[in-house]
Every structure is written in structure tokens, then in C-alpha cells.
Amino acid sequence: MEVFGINAGLLVIVTFVVLALLRVPVFISLALPSTAYVIASGRPLLFTANRMVRTLDSFTLLAIPLFIYVGSLMNHGEITDKIFEFADAGVGHLSGGLAQVNIVTSLVFSGISGSALADIGGVGRVLIRTMTNNGYEGDYSAALTSASATIGPIFPPSIPLIIYGIIAEVSVLQLLIAGAGPAIVTVALLMAWTSYIARSRGFPSNDERASVPQMVRALLLALPALLTPVILIAGMLGGYFTPTEAAAVTVIYILLINTAVYRITGLRYLWRAAVETTRTTGSIVLIVAAAAVFSFVLSVEGIDSLFAEFVLSFSQNPVVVLLLVNLLLLFIGLFLDPIAALVMMTPIVFPVLTEVGVDPVQTGVIIVFNLMLGLLTPPLGLSVYLSADIADVSVGSVFSETRVYYAVLLLALLVVTFVPEVSLAIVEQFFR
């Protein structure tokens, strides 16, 4: 269908982007132009509601609120403190000290929460406060916390990867497993670069390495929390439970260790965590529902085919196509919320990368990694805004400090993009 000689699907995309840039809620930005298209195409308005309901009637989708609840439970318990103490004992003596602890703690916490903003809002508060109290500048502490939090949406469990799997109809289990390798590579690169920055700026580190008894004590206190991602991944690899069942098991496990190990017996924190989860889940579910209608419009209007023809007209070389797609995703991430961008770009980018032979699982990791970098870049930079608020410093100074990590994160993106084994080695071993 054409409107004034322009493909209606393109008009829907342009309208969505304009509304999103005007800070109209993402759900409305997606649903309004999509519903207008449905009406204009002669379909009944009930079609929109049916499409949304069918999409939300998904067992896999239940994993999202459960993992969000896990992160909220940790934020209101003592688990974040124990994870921090363990990381401090293990890597606090390295060059950069608490900066290295920040990165390792983010990796461990992300193995439970699956969200960058949950990472910052929870353990990030502890990290920023401790770093600033020990001589680190507040803007750098906030910048590093924002950079290390990009690990959260990649390492399993990953809420964005779950959403991608639902939209692209790709195995969520394989996607979650595939995120482990890229996350570990990113951590290694961040730690190496942080070590260089620490030496050049003279950042402090622990005066001495933690003694064996101190390390053992920190390990024992944090072990129940550290086992969470291990149980999660091992259970899914062993076929004992699906991602949704794994999320439910994780909730029960966190409740058990909070009660039995960390002696948190009050019920008030359960209610606060539930309220936070409901608010966050509500916004995500609305976006996913609206995305179903939006994706339908793009499919009917052949936007995926148009984009594929456009990209492949430049080159059919997978390397060139991957570079073009990465540049597009990085650009989109500058302006759009990652979930909104994920919903818009998955139906468009997925067919192109499939056409040139990129594995659908690796495609998911590439898309999510790209869009998560948008959390660090202006003008959106949600992670930076949150970290700056916690550190009580100006957003501009945090953006300035964050720039020192752009190059290393882009290097990690290139590794993930052009070395598929990083994402697919475990998937190939257990599922293919």
C-alpha cells in the first residue's frame, strides 16, 4: 500500500521514530501508526487487539518478569554487598583496584539480573559509593559503572535476548547460552583497558593482596549468590528446565538464600521488589504487544525485502554487510531506547544477515550488543544518566569520562561480529 506515492511501511517507521524522538511513550509510538495502518488497510480494529493478545500468550515471555523480580530481590537484600566483597578480595589488588572490582561485580550481578539498568540501580550504587570514598573521581566511577553494565544484557539471563528470540522466532535457550562468551570477552577487554587507565592516572589499588583466609571467607559468603548463574546455565544446558522454568527456579533460589543464608526474614522487601517488577514488566509487555502489530506492518509492506535489496546492492560480502548493519544499529542506538530499537530493527536486519549466512543466534547477540552501546552515548545514554544521578555529578562530565571506554567496547563488538565462535562455540557443542 502506498500513501502519496510512498510505501506505507516506511511512513509507519518514520512516524514511529518521530514520536519516539519527541519522547512519546514507546508503546504509543509503536501502536499509533501501526493501528492507523490497520484501519487504512480495511482490516477491523479488533485485528490489532487480537495480534497483541496472541503475542503475549507466550510461556517464554513469562521469563521476563521473573528475571526482573530476581534483580529487584537482590537490590533489596544483601546479595550485592556479598558479591562486591568477593570481587574485592579476588581482584582488588590489581592495577586499578576498585575499578577492576566494579567490572567483575557487574559480570556476577548480570548473571542474575539480566539488565544493564538493574545492574546500575542495584550493585552500581555500592560500587560508585565505595569508589568515590576511596579516592576515585565521581564522574569516572559513574562512567566505568555505565560501561561495565553493558555486560548485563548480554550475559545470561538477558532480557533483550529473550525479546529478540520471541520476535525473530529463534531459540531463546540458545540465545541465552550464546551470550556468555561475548560477555566474558568484553570483561577481559574492559579489565585490560582499565588496568592501563589506572596506571596512567595513578588510581589506587588495595595495599596488599587479600590473604587466603580472607578470600575463603569472602567466597563462602558470596558462594550462594555466585552459584546462581552456574545453576541457571547448567540447568538449561542439561535440559532440566527451559529459560522460563530457569527464571522461576532462580526466584525460588534467591528467596531461599536470602532467608536461610543471609537471614533476611522481613516481608516488606518482597513487596517493594514486586512493585518494582510490576512497573518494569508492564512497560516491557506493552512494548512487546505493540511490536507485534508493528512487525506485521513491516512484513506486509515488505520492508525487510526493501532493506535487504538496498544493503545487498552495495555488496553481498558478509563482512561488508555486517559492517553496514553494525553502523546502522549504532546510529539507531544513539536516539532510541534499546528495547524500542530492538523491536524496530529485528524484523528489518534479521533477513539481511540470514541472507548472507550469519547464524540467527549470532545475529541476536550482534543486535543486542550494538543497541546496548547506545546506553552509553549521547543524546540518549540512559545508563550514563542513571549513574550520574547516583554519583551526584553532572551528566556531561560522565559522558566525557565514558568516551575512554568507547574504543574497547567497539573492539569487543568487532570480535563478537567477526569471530562467530565466541557466541556459537557452546551452542554448537550442546545443541547442534
VEXDREN-2710 file (C-alpha; in Angstrom, 1 decimal):
% VEXDREN-2710
k/r/px/py/pz
1/MET/0.0/0.0/0.0
2/GLU/1.2/3.5/-0.8
3/VAL/0.3/6.9/0.6
4/PHE/1.2/9.9/-1.6
5/GLY/3.4/7.6/-3.6
6/ILE/5.4/6.5/-0.6
7/ASN/5.5/2.9/0.8
8/ALA/3.1/2.9/3.8
9/GLY/5.5/0.8/5.8
10/LEU/8.2/3.5/5.5
11/LEU/5.7/6.1/6.7
12/VAL/4.9/3.9/9.7
13/ILE/8.6/3.7/10.6
14/VAL/9.2/7.4/10.1
15/THR/6.2/8.2/12.3
16/PHE/7.4/5.9/15.0
17/VAL/10.9/7.4/15.0
18/VAL/9.5/11.0/15.1
19/LEU/7.2/10.1/18.0
20/ALA/10.0/8.3/19.9
21/LEU/12.3/11.3/19.5
22/LEU/9.6/13.5/20.8
23/ARG/9.6/11.3/23.9
24/VAL/6.1/9.9/23.3
25/PRO/5.9/6.6/25.3
26/VAL/7.4/3.8/23.2
27/PHE/4.2/1.7/23.3
28/ILE/2.1/4.6/21.9
29/SER/4.9/5.4/19.3
30/LEU/4.6/1.8/18.0
31/ALA/0.9/1.3/18.4
32/LEU/-0.4/4.5/17.0
33/PRO/1.0/4.4/13.4
34/SER/0.6/0.6/13.2
35/THR/-3.1/0.8/14.2
36/ALA/-3.6/3.6/11.7
37/TYR/-2.2/1.4/9.0
38/VAL/-4.5/-1.5/10.1
39/ILE/-7.6/0.8/9.8
40/ALA/-6.4/2.3/6.5
41/SER/-5.9/-1.2/5.0
42/GLY/-9.5/-2.1/5.7
43/ARG/-8.9/-4.5/8.5
44/PRO/-11.1/-4.4/11.6
45/LEU/-9.7/-2.6/14.6
46/LEU/-10.1/-5.9/16.5
47/PHE/-7.2/-7.2/14.5
48/THR/-4.8/-5.1/16.5
49/ALA/-6.1/-6.4/19.8
50/ASN/-6.0/-10.0/18.6
51/ARG/-2.4/-9.6/17.3
52/MET/-1.3/-8.2/20.7
53/VAL/-3.0/-10.8/22.8
54/ARG/-1.7/-13.7/20.7
55/THR/1.9/-12.4/21.1
56/LEU/1.6/-12.0/24.8
57/ASP/0.1/-15.5/25.2
58/SER/3.6/-16.9/25.4
59/PHE/5.2/-19.2/28.0
60/THR/8.6/-17.9/27.1
61/LEU/7.6/-14.3/27.8
62/LEU/7.0/-15.2/31.5
63/ALA/10.8/-15.3/31.9
64/ILE/11.0/-11.6/31.7
65/PRO/9.0/-10.6/34.8
66/LEU/10.6/-13.4/36.8
67/PHE/14.2/-12.3/36.0
68/ILE/13.3/-8.7/36.7
69/TYR/11.9/-9.9/40.1
70/VAL/15.2/-11.6/40.8
71/GLY/17.1/-8.4/40.2
72/SER/14.7/-6.5/42.5
73/LEU/15.1/-9.1/45.2
74/MET/18.8/-8.8/45.1
75/ASN/18.7/-5.0/45.2
76/HIS/16.6/-5.1/48.4
77/GLY/18.7/-7.9/50.0
78/GLU/22.3/-8.2/51.0
79/ILE/23.5/-10.2/48.0
80/THR/25.0/-7.2/46.2
81/ASP/27.3/-6.5/49.2
82/LYS/28.5/-10.1/49.3
83/ILE/29.2/-10.1/45.6
84/PHE/31.2/-6.8/46.0
85/GLU/33.2/-8.2/48.9
86/PHE/34.1/-11.3/46.9
87/ALA/35.2/-9.3/43.9
88/ASP/37.3/-7.0/46.1
89/ALA/39.1/-10.0/47.7
90/GLY/39.7/-11.5/44.3
91/VAL/40.9/-8.6/42.1
92/GLY/41.1/-5.6/44.4
93/HIS/44.9/-5.8/44.4
94/LEU/45.2/-5.5/40.7
95/SER/46.1/-2.2/39.0
96/GLY/43.0/-0.1/39.3
97/GLY/41.8/-1.9/42.4
98/LEU/38.1/-1.0/42.9
99/ALA/37.8/-0.2/39.2
100/GLN/38.6/-3.9/38.5
101/VAL/36.2/-4.9/41.2
102/ASN/33.5/-2.9/39.5
103/ILE/33.8/-4.9/36.3
104/VAL/33.9/-8.3/37.9
105/THR/31.0/-7.4/40.2
106/SER/28.9/-6.3/37.2
107/LEU/29.6/-9.7/35.5
108/VAL/28.4/-11.7/38.5
109/PHE/25.4/-9.5/39.1
110/SER/24.4/-9.6/35.4
111/GLY/24.3/-13.4/35.7
112/ILE/21.3/-12.9/37.9
113/SER/19.5/-9.7/36.8
114/GLY/19.9/-9.7/33.0
115/SER/19.5/-5.9/32.8
116/ALA/22.0/-3.0/32.5
117/LEU/19.8/-0.5/34.3
118/ALA/19.1/-3.1/37.1
119/ASP/22.8/-3.6/37.4
120/ILE/23.4/0.1/37.9
121/GLY/20.4/0.6/40.1
122/GLY/21.4/-2.3/42.4
123/VAL/25.1/-3.1/42.7
124/GLY/26.1/0.1/40.9
125/ARG/25.1/2.2/44.0
126/VAL/27.5/0.2/46.1
127/LEU/30.3/0.4/43.5
128/ILE/30.1/4.1/42.9
129/ARG/29.8/5.0/46.6
130/THR/32.8/2.8/47.5
131/MET/35.0/4.0/44.7
132/THR/34.3/7.7/45.5
133/ASN/35.0/7.1/49.2
134/ASN/38.4/5.6/48.2
135/GLY/39.7/8.4/46.1
136/TYR/38.2/7.8/42.7
137/GLU/36.5/10.8/41.0
138/GLY/32.8/10.5/40.9
139/ASP/32.4/11.1/37.2
140/TYR/34.9/8.3/36.4
141/SER/33.2/5.9/38.8
142/ALA/29.9/6.6/37.2
143/ALA/31.4/6.2/33.7
144/LEU/33.0/2.9/34.5
145/THR/29.8/1.6/36.1
146/SER/27.9/2.5/33.0
147/ALA/30.4/0.8/30.7
148/SER/30.6/-2.4/32.8
149/ALA/26.8/-2.6/33.0
150/THR/26.7/-3.3/29.2
151/ILE/27.6/-6.8/30.2
152/GLY/24.2/-7.3/31.8
153/PRO/22.0/-7.5/28.7
154/ILE/24.5/-10.0/27.1
155/PHE/25.4/-12.5/29.8
156/PRO/22.6/-15.0/30.6
157/PRO/20.0/-14.3/31.6
158/SER/19.4/-11.5/29.1
159/ILE/16.0/-9.8/28.8
160/PRO/16.8/-8.2/25.4
161/LEU/17.9/-11.6/24.0
162/ILE/14.6/-13.1/25.2
163/ILE/12.7/-10.4/23.4
164/TYR/14.7/-10.9/20.3
165/GLY/14.1/-14.6/20.4
166/ILE/10.3/-14.0/20.6
167/ILE/10.3/-11.5/17.7
168/ALA/12.7/-13.5/15.4
169/GLU/11.3/-16.9/16.5
170/VAL/14.8/-18.1/17.4
171/SER/15.6/-20.5/20.3
172/VAL/15.7/-18.4/23.5
173/LEU/17.7/-21.1/25.2
174/GLN/20.4/-21.0/22.5
175/LEU/20.5/-17.2/22.6
176/LEU/21.0/-17.1/26.4
177/ILE/23.8/-19.6/26.2
178/ALA/25.4/-17.7/23.3
179/GLY/25.6/-14.5/25.3
180/ALA/28.1/-16.0/27.8
181/GLY/31.2/-15.9/25.5
182/PRO/30.8/-12.3/24.3
183/ALA/30.2/-11.1/27.9
184/ILE/33.4/-12.8/29.1
185/VAL/35.4/-11.4/26.2
186/THR/34.0/-7.9/27.0
187/VAL/35.0/-8.3/30.6
188/ALA/38.6/-9.3/29.7
189/LEU/39.0/-6.3/27.4
190/LEU/37.4/-3.9/29.9
191/MET/39.8/-5.1/32.7
192/ALA/42.9/-4.8/30.4
193/TRP/42.0/-1.3/29.4
194/THR/41.1/-0.3/32.9
195/SER/44.5/-1.5/34.1
196/TYR/46.1/0.8/31.5
197/ILE/44.0/3.8/32.5
198/ALA/44.7/3.1/36.2
199/ARG/48.5/3.1/35.7
200/SER/48.4/6.3/33.5
201/ARG/46.2/8.1/36.0
202/GLY/47.7/6.7/39.2
203/PHE/44.5/5.2/40.5
204/PRO/44.7/3.5/43.9
205/SER/44.6/-0.2/44.5
206/ASN/44.4/-2.4/47.6
207/ASP/47.6/-2.1/49.6
208/GLU/48.1/-5.8/49.6
209/ARG/46.5/-9.0/48.2
210/ALA/43.8/-10.5/50.4
211/SER/45.0/-13.3/52.5
212/VAL/43.9/-16.9/51.8
213/PRO/41.5/-16.9/54.9
214/GLN/40.0/-13.5/53.7
215/MET/39.5/-14.9/50.2
216/VAL/37.9/-18.1/51.6
217/ARG/35.6/-16.1/53.9
218/ALA/34.5/-13.8/51.0
219/LEU/34.0/-16.8/48.7
220/LEU/31.9/-18.6/51.3
221/LEU/29.7/-15.6/52.0
222/ALA/29.2/-14.9/48.3
223/LEU/29.1/-18.5/47.1
224/PRO/25.3/-18.9/47.2
225/ALA/24.9/-15.9/45.0
226/LEU/27.8/-16.9/42.8
227/LEU/26.1/-20.3/42.2
228/THR/23.0/-18.6/40.7
229/PRO/24.3/-18.2/37.1
230/VAL/26.0/-21.6/37.4
231/ILE/22.8/-23.3/38.3
232/LEU/20.9/-21.3/35.6
233/ILE/23.3/-22.2/32.8
234/ALA/23.9/-25.8/33.8
235/GLY/20.2/-26.4/34.2
236/MET/19.4/-25.2/30.8
237/LEU/22.4/-27.0/29.1
238/GLY/21.4/-30.2/30.9
239/GLY/17.9/-29.9/29.7
240/TYR/16.5/-29.8/33.2
241/PHE/14.4/-26.7/32.6
242/THR/13.5/-24.2/29.9
243/PRO/14.5/-20.5/30.2
244/THR/11.1/-19.7/31.8
245/GLU/11.4/-22.5/34.2
246/ALA/15.0/-21.4/34.9
247/ALA/13.7/-18.0/35.8
248/ALA/11.2/-19.4/38.2
249/VAL/13.9/-21.6/39.8
250/THR/16.1/-18.6/40.2
251/VAL/13.4/-16.7/42.0
252/ILE/12.9/-19.5/44.5
253/TYR/16.7/-19.9/44.9
254/ILE/17.2/-16.2/45.7
255/LEU/14.4/-16.3/48.2
256/LEU/15.9/-19.3/49.9
257/ILE/19.4/-17.9/50.2
258/ASN/18.0/-14.6/51.3
259/THR/16.2/-16.3/54.1
260/ALA/18.4/-19.3/55.0
261/VAL/21.9/-17.8/54.3
262/TYR/21.6/-14.1/54.7
263/ARG/18.9/-14.2/57.4
264/ILE/16.5/-11.7/55.7
265/THR/13.2/-12.6/57.2
266/GLY/11.1/-9.4/56.7
267/LEU/8.4/-9.4/54.1
268/ARG/8.5/-5.7/53.2
269/TYR/11.3/-6.1/50.7
270/LEU/9.3/-8.8/48.9
271/TRP/6.5/-6.3/48.3
272/ARG/8.9/-3.5/47.3
273/ALA/10.6/-5.8/44.8
274/ALA/7.2/-7.0/43.5
275/VAL/6.0/-3.4/42.9
276/GLU/9.2/-2.5/41.0
277/THR/8.9/-5.7/38.9
278/THR/5.3/-4.9/38.1
279/ARG/6.1/-1.4/36.9
280/THR/9.1/-2.5/34.8
281/THR/7.3/-5.5/33.3
282/GLY/4.2/-3.5/32.5
283/SER/6.2/-1.2/30.2
284/ILE/8.1/-4.0/28.5
285/VAL/4.9/-6.1/27.9
286/LEU/3.2/-3.1/26.4
287/ILE/6.1/-2.6/24.0
288/VAL/6.2/-6.2/23.0
289/ALA/2.5/-6.2/22.4
290/ALA/2.6/-3.1/20.2
291/ALA/5.7/-4.5/18.4
292/ALA/3.6/-7.5/17.2
293/VAL/1.4/-5.1/15.2
294/PHE/4.4/-3.0/14.1
295/SER/6.2/-6.1/12.9
296/PHE/3.1/-7.2/11.0
297/VAL/3.0/-3.9/9.1
298/LEU/6.7/-4.2/8.2
299/SER/6.2/-7.7/7.0
300/VAL/3.1/-7.0/4.9
301/GLU/4.8/-4.0/3.3
302/GLY/8.0/-5.9/2.6
303/ILE/10.3/-3.5/4.4
304/ASP/12.6/-6.4/5.2
305/SER/12.9/-7.1/1.5
306/LEU/13.4/-3.5/0.6
307/PHE/16.2/-3.1/3.2
308/ALA/17.8/-6.4/2.1
309/GLU/17.9/-5.2/-1.5
310/PHE/19.3/-1.8/-0.5
311/VAL/22.1/-3.3/1.6
312/LEU/22.9/-6.1/-0.9
313/SER/23.1/-3.6/-3.7
314/PHE/26.3/-2.3/-2.1
315/SER/27.8/-5.7/-1.6
316/GLN/26.9/-9.3/-0.9
317/ASN/30.2/-9.9/1.0
318/PRO/29.2/-10.9/4.6
319/VAL/32.0/-8.7/6.0
320/VAL/30.7/-5.6/4.3
321/VAL/27.1/-6.3/5.1
322/LEU/27.9/-6.9/8.8
323/LEU/29.8/-3.6/8.9
324/LEU/26.9/-1.7/7.3
325/VAL/24.4/-3.3/9.7
326/ASN/26.6/-2.5/12.7
327/LEU/26.8/1.1/11.6
328/LEU/23.1/1.3/11.2
329/LEU/22.4/-0.2/14.6
330/LEU/24.9/2.0/16.4
331/PHE/23.3/5.1/14.8
332/ILE/19.8/3.9/15.8
333/GLY/21.0/3.3/19.3
334/LEU/22.0/7.0/19.6
335/PHE/18.4/8.1/19.6
336/LEU/16.1/5.2/20.6
337/ASP/15.5/3.2/23.7
338/PRO/17.3/-0.2/23.3
339/ILE/14.0/-2.1/23.6
340/ALA/12.2/0.1/21.1
341/ALA/15.2/-0.1/18.7
342/LEU/15.3/-3.9/19.1
343/VAL/11.7/-4.2/18.3
344/MET/12.0/-2.0/15.2
345/MET/15.3/-3.3/13.8
346/THR/15.0/-7.1/14.4
347/PRO/12.4/-7.7/11.5
348/ILE/14.5/-5.5/9.2
349/VAL/18.0/-6.7/9.9
350/PHE/17.3/-10.3/10.6
351/PRO/16.5/-11.3/6.9
352/VAL/19.6/-9.5/5.6
353/LEU/22.1/-11.2/7.9
354/THR/20.4/-14.5/7.3
355/GLU/20.7/-13.9/3.5
356/VAL/24.5/-13.6/3.8
357/GLY/24.8/-16.7/6.0
358/VAL/25.0/-15.2/9.5
359/ASP/23.7/-17.6/12.1
360/PRO/20.3/-16.3/13.6
361/VAL/21.7/-16.8/17.1
362/GLN/24.8/-14.8/16.4
363/THR/22.6/-12.2/14.8
364/GLY/20.7/-11.7/18.1
365/VAL/23.9/-11.2/20.0
366/ILE/25.2/-8.7/17.5
367/ILE/21.9/-6.7/17.5
368/VAL/21.7/-6.6/21.3
369/PHE/25.4/-5.7/21.8
370/ASN/25.1/-2.8/19.3
371/LEU/22.0/-1.4/20.9
372/MET/23.4/-1.7/24.4
373/LEU/26.2/0.6/23.4
374/GLY/23.5/3.2/22.9
375/LEU/23.1/3.3/26.7
376/LEU/26.5/5.0/26.9
377/THR/26.2/7.5/24.0
378/PRO/24.5/10.9/23.9
379/PRO/21.9/12.1/23.5
380/LEU/20.0/9.1/25.0
381/GLY/22.6/7.4/27.2
382/LEU/20.2/6.1/29.8
383/SER/23.0/4.2/31.8
384/VAL/25.0/7.4/32.0
385/TYR/22.1/9.5/33.2
386/LEU/21.3/6.9/36.0
387/SER/25.0/6.6/37.0
388/ALA/25.4/10.4/37.1
389/ASP/22.4/10.7/39.3
390/ILE/23.7/8.1/41.7
391/ALA/27.1/9.7/41.8
392/ASP/25.6/13.2/42.1
393/VAL/27.8/14.6/39.3
394/SER/27.0/16.3/36.0
395/VAL/25.8/14.1/33.1
396/GLY/28.2/16.0/30.8
397/SER/31.3/15.0/32.8
398/VAL/30.2/11.4/32.9
399/PHE/29.7/11.3/29.2
400/SER/33.2/12.8/28.8
401/GLU/34.7/10.1/31.0
402/THR/32.7/7.3/29.3
403/ARG/34.4/8.1/26.0
404/VAL/37.6/6.4/27.2
405/TYR/35.7/3.1/27.0
406/TYR/34.1/3.5/23.6
407/ALA/37.1/2.1/21.7
408/VAL/37.4/-1.0/23.8
409/LEU/33.7/-1.7/23.6
410/LEU/33.7/-1.3/19.9
411/LEU/36.6/-3.7/19.7
412/ALA/34.5/-6.2/21.7
413/LEU/31.7/-5.7/19.2
414/LEU/34.0/-6.4/16.3
415/VAL/35.2/-9.6/17.9
416/VAL/31.6/-10.7/18.5
417/THR/30.7/-9.8/14.9
418/PHE/33.6/-11.4/13.0
419/VAL/34.5/-14.3/15.3
420/PRO/31.2/-16.2/15.5
421/GLU/32.8/-18.9/17.6
422/VAL/32.8/-16.5/20.5
423/SER/29.0/-16.8/20.5
424/LEU/28.4/-20.1/19.0
425/ALA/31.0/-22.5/20.4
426/ILE/28.9/-23.7/23.3
427/VAL/25.7/-23.6/21.3
428/GLU/27.3/-25.9/18.6
429/GLN/28.7/-28.2/21.3
430/PHE/25.4/-28.8/23.1
431/PHE/22.6/-28.1/20.6
432/ARG/23.8/-28.9/17.1
END
